[in-house]
Amino acid sequence: MSKELVKRFNFVANNAPSQGDMWEVWKQLKAQAALIKEEGLEVFEATETEDMENLIKEVMDVKYVLTYMEELLKAFGVKTPEAFDRVCNNNDQKLTQSYIYADESREFLEQSGVDCYVETTVYGGETWYTVRDKNGKVRKLKYYQPCDLSDLVPEEFI
């Protein structure tokens, strides 16, 4: 139901997917991206002030504008469920059950100037390793391969 309400709002607000030329399509996508950026900053501000009620509202606003961005992509011919599955599977390359591989990746990253460490987590009764930088960001492991979405880009966008 929520997706339909988001779609209805945008159609009624005269923000239906553009049927114009590519300039119009990109103008609409950029406008939606600007909304995502604005709402994302508001999420950050809510965490800085430690205001849970506002954080909930802002996270839902992000979800709202992201939902319509996905609807736009679908309207322009992108198979978003398949793209999301690929991105999820690709992110799994940042996880390993081999401490040796995680440590080798840590050494590899440190040789390129990234200060990092190996973190151990147990999930579902299995031990997993990630390599994190000093800010806690999970880093790509040594043999990480980027996600290929090129076959999901509609021909008119190539």
ABEGO torsion letter per residue (X at the ends): XAAAAAAAAAAAAGABBBABBAAAAAAAAAAAAAAAAAAAAAAAAAAAAGBAAAAAAAAAAAAAAAAAAAAAAAAAGBBAAAAAAAAAAAAAAABBABAAAAAAAAAAAAAAGBBBBBBBBBBGGBBBBBBBBAAGBBBBBAABBBBBAAAABBAAAX
